[in-house]
Amino acid sequence: MSSQRAAENEACTEIATLLHDQFSRLTRQLRNLELPQGMTPERLSALAVIEKRGPISVTALADKEMVRPATMSRMVSALVDEGLVKRSEDKNDGRGVLVSTTPKGRRAYQRAQQQRLQHFAEALEALTPEQLAAMRSLAAALERLTLLLDDSPTD
């Protein structure tokens, strides 16, 4: 391996570490932002997936949320009890059940998401114009990185 290639690998490892550390901190801070009464970060995340990808099976939802199907089934039951999501028959699988948001669930998701985005936007207002431009570039680079990670093998 050439010394230039070794230096590039070391730089990528350093950047990966920096990004991971900052994203971990940012994620924790975003999770701790105030949410409307009764909404938890986990419920908001599940509602987001259901809203964007629904109707969706509980198993697929659990996969997206990286939790066990039994855990997601309990959460879905609670969301159904609160009128935020509804179950329906999967026409492609006679035994399957799909979940989708109700109008109430859609409003709850949008309200919670808007509240979180407002807090985030207020924090961004404290940045300089140059920092905001860097954030815009970072967002584009992160979109590309996310696509690359989605395409990478998991084994």
N, C-alpha and C positions, 0 to 999 in steps of 0.2 A: 504494500500500500504506500503510495507517495506521501510525502510530508504534507503536501497541500490537501490531499484527501483526508488525512488524519486530522488536520486542523479544522476542516469543514465538518467532520463527524463530531469533533469536540465542541465546536460552536453550536451545532444542532442539539447536542445533548444538553449544553448549558441553557439554550433557549427553551428547550422542552421543560427543563426543571423550573426555570423562571415562570413560564406560562402556567405550568401545573400548580405551582405554589400560589400564584396570584388568582387563578381561576378557582382554586379551592377556597381561598379567603372570600372572594367575591360571591361565590355560590352560597357560602354560609351566611354572608351578610344579606344577600337577596332573600334567602329562606326566612330570615328573621324579620324582614319588613312586615309591618302591620298588615293584616288581612282583615276583611270584613268578618263579622261575628259568625262563628261556626265553620269558617273555611280554614283548612290547614294546608300547608305546602303540598302534602301528599294528595289531598283531595283536588287542589288546584291543578296539579300535574296530571292526575287521572282525567279530570274534566277537559283539560287542554287536548289530551290525546283523543278522547272520545269525540270532542267537538271537531277536531281536524281530520280524524281518520274514521269516524263512526259512520254507520253502524259497525261495531267491532266486537269480536268475541271476547269473552273474559280472559281466555287463554292468551290471545294475541295482545290484549291490553296488559296482562301481567308480564308478557315478554318485553313489551315496549317500556314498561315501568321497572323492569328488572326485579320483580318480586315473585313469590310463589303464587300459583293460581288460587290456592285456598285463601291467601292473604287478600288478593284482589277480589275474590268472590265476596268476602266479608265487607270490603269497602264498597263494592257495587251495591250490595244489599242495603247498606246505610244510605248511599246516595239515592237509591230507589225509594227507600222509606221517607226521605226528605223531599221527594219529588223532583230531584235534580237530573236523574236519568231514568230511562224506561227500558225494560227488556222487551224483546220481540223475537219471534220465531225466525230461525235461520232457514230460509227457503231452499238453500243448497244442502243443508244437513238437518234432517228431520229431528234429530236429538239436540241440535245446537241452538244456542241462544245468543242473540246479539244485543248490545247495549248502545243507546244513543242518547244525546242530551234532550231534555225537554225544554220548552221555552223558558221555564223558570231556571233550569240549569245553565242554559246559554246566557241568560242575564246575570246569574251569579258569577259565572266564569268571566264574562266581559267586565263586570264591575271590579272583581278582584284583580284581574289582569291590568285594568286601567289604573287602579290604585297603585299597584307595584310599579308600573311604567312611569307614573307621575313622580314617585319617589326617586326612581332612577334618573329621570330627566332633570329633576331638581339638583341632583348631585353633579350631573354633567354640566350644568350651568356654571359651576365654579371653575371649570377648566378654561384655559386660554384658547383663542381661535386655532392656534397651532396644535394644541393638544386635541381639540375636537376633530381637526382634519386627520390627525394621526389615528384617532379612534375610528373614524370612517374607513380609513385604509385598513386598519386592524380588523374591522368587521368583515371586509371583503376577503382578507387573507384567511380569517377564521372560517368563513363559509367554504372556501376551497379546502382547507385542512380537514374540516368535518366530512366533506365528500371523500377525501382520500382515506380517512379513517374508516368510513362506512364501507369502502371498497376493499380494505385490507383484510387478508385472511385472519381468522380468529385463533388458529392453532399454532 
